[in-house]
């Protein structure tokens, strides 16, 4: 497991070196989904979310080499989420300005969309999306260790589906469902703990 992930502390040290392109790739590979989740949760359309993700990535690339992370002052992901929120705010202001140049019908449609974008308390939404992100990452990691059927049975279990229904839909005995759940659950808890320890800095 340790060989799969470099600790976030080590990565943050490496990423300050502008010549270490591999560190930047590792950083983006890990955080891009988390950033995207935050953007989409605000009500941003998928195509616009992709553009904003690129803008956030550029800002992080420019600021990370000089950013000094102090865990005592807050989580690193809180800094990332703040940059994300500020980028969304800049996007809204830019789009509102451009909307004034549109004809009345398109202008109304665009402004209605922009007004619907939610900018909730960033720390709250960042925490919610982080929990979802960590869970999804743990499940993805476990796909390398268990059969697709075992992973699917566990996903159905945590979504609240009854064992009898899972067994019928997956075409296996109910006892097999219980075995899948038991085995995956142990490793899932371990994986969640590892991810929190190594990455929630």
N, C-alpha and C positions, 0 to 999 in steps of 0.2 A: 504493500500500500504506500509506504513512504517513497518508493521510487516513482510512483505515479504522479505525486504532487510534490512540488517544491514548496516549502513553507512560504506563506505570504510575507513574512519578515525578510527572508532571503531574497525573494523576488523584488520587494520594494528597494532593497539595497542595490540589486543588480540593475534595476530599471533606471537608476540615476545616471548610468553610463550610457551616453548617446550611441556608443558603438555596439552595444549589446542588443542587437535586433531580436535575438531569440527571447530575451526577457520581455520585450514589448509584446511579441506574439503570444507568449504564455499569459501575460496580463490580460490582453484583449480576449483571448480564447476563454478565459475564466469569467471575466466580468461583463462581457458584452450581453449575455442573456439577462443578467441581473439588471443592467441599465435599461435594456429593452423592456423588461417587465414593468419597471417604474414608469417609463414613458407611456406604454400602452394603457396602464392603469389610470392614467390621467384623462383618457378618452381620445388620445391621438390616433388618427387613422394609420393603418399599417404602412402605407407608402410614405407618409410624413414621418412616422416613427423611424423608418430606416434612415431618412435624411438627418433627423435629429441625432440619432445614434452616431452617425459619422461626425457630426459637429462636436458631440461630447467627447468622442475618441480623440479628435484633434486637440481639444482643450486640455485633455488629460495628458496627451503626448507633450504638449508645450509646458505644462505645469509640474508634472511628476518629477523631473530631474531636480527641481529646487524645493519640492514639497517635503517638509520635515514632519513625519508622522509621530505624534505623541499620544500613545494609548490612554494616558491619564486625562487627556482633553476630549476624548471621544473616539468612536470607531472610525477606522479608515473608510469603511463603506458609507458613513455619514457624510464624509467629505465628498465622495463620489456622487452621492445622491443630491447634495447641494449644488454641485456643478451641473448635474442633470436638470434640476429644477430651474436654475438660472438660464440654462440653454433653452428650455421650453418657454420661459418668459420672453426671452429675446425673439424666439420664433413667433410667438403670438403678436408681439408688437410689430414685427416686420410684415407679417401677413395682414394685419389690420391696416397698415399703411398701403400695402399693395391692393387691398380690397377696394380702396377708395377709387382706384382707376378702372374698376370693372363696371359693367352695365348694372342697372338697378337690381335685376333678378339675380344675377350671379353674386353681386355684392351682398345681398340679403342672405343668400345661401351660405356664403363664406363666413360672414359675421355670426350667423346662427351656430355654425360649427365651432368657431373660435370661442363663443360665449359658453358653449357646452363643455369646454375643456376644464377639468377640475384641477385645482391646485391646492390639495389638502395639506395638512401639516406634514411636511416632508419626512420628519423622523418617524412618524407613525406609519406612513405608507412604505417607507424604506424598510422598517422592521417587518411588516407584513410580507413584502415581496422577498425579503431575505429568507424568511422561513420557508416560503414556497420554493425559492431557488435552491436552498440547501436540501430540501426534501427531494426535489426532482433530480438534483445532482447525485444524491446518494442512490436513488433508484437506477439512474443511468450506469453508475459504477457497478452496481450489483448485477447488471445484465451480462457482465463478463463472467460471472461466477455461477449463475443459475440458468436453467432452461427457460425459454420464453414462456412456457406454460406456468412454471413456478412463479415467475415475476408477475404474470397476468393475474394469477390467483391472489397474490399478495396485494396488488393494486386494487382489485375488487374488494378485498377484505378491508383495506383502510378507507375505501369509499363508502363502506357500510353495507355491502351486498352480503346476503346470507350465504352460508356455505352450500346449502342445498341448491340454490339457484346457480351459484358459480359452477358447481359440479355438473349440473345439467347443461349449462351453456358451453362448458369446456370439454364435455364428454368424458369425464373421469368420475371415479368414486368420491363420495364425500370425505372418506378417510384420507384420500390422497390430497384433497384440498387442505385439510388440517395439517398434514405433514408439510406441504409446501409453505403454508403460512408460518408454521413453527420454525422451519429452517431459515427462511428468508428474514423473518423478524429479528432473529438473533444478530445476523450480520448487518441488517438495516440499522439497528440501534448502535452497533459498533461504528458503522460508517458515519452516521450522524454525529456521534461523539468526536470522531476523528476530524471531520470537516469543521466543526465548531472550534476545536482546539487549534487547528492549523490555519484556518482562514478567516475566522471572525475576530480580526485584530483591531 
